[in-house]
């Protein structure tokens, strides 16, 4: 069986960042890109994610350097505040550009 040679469009496919591409993480970055900061409860409500699921995605984004997570106390209650980093803003923007590029390649 002969494997066909890839077309120029196939060899020129844009790289997709899998950390950013996951829908919940892309949604988190999109919300954070629109606000100065957001607390955990706001993100949980806004995105409809469970506490555990949101926490897991925030950890992944923080490890990648795309967000910062700050924990503080308001009275006796812990408050978790999340901000997007400059790297996170770039990654989100580049991700959309890569998707548009992929879309354009498939239309040619």
Secondary structure, DSSP 8 states (H G I E B T S, - for coil): -------HHHHT-----HHHHSHHHHHHHHHHHHSS-EEHHHHHHHHT--HHHHHHHHHHHHHTTSEEEEEEEETTEEEEEEEE-HHHHHHHHHHHHHHHHHHHHHH-
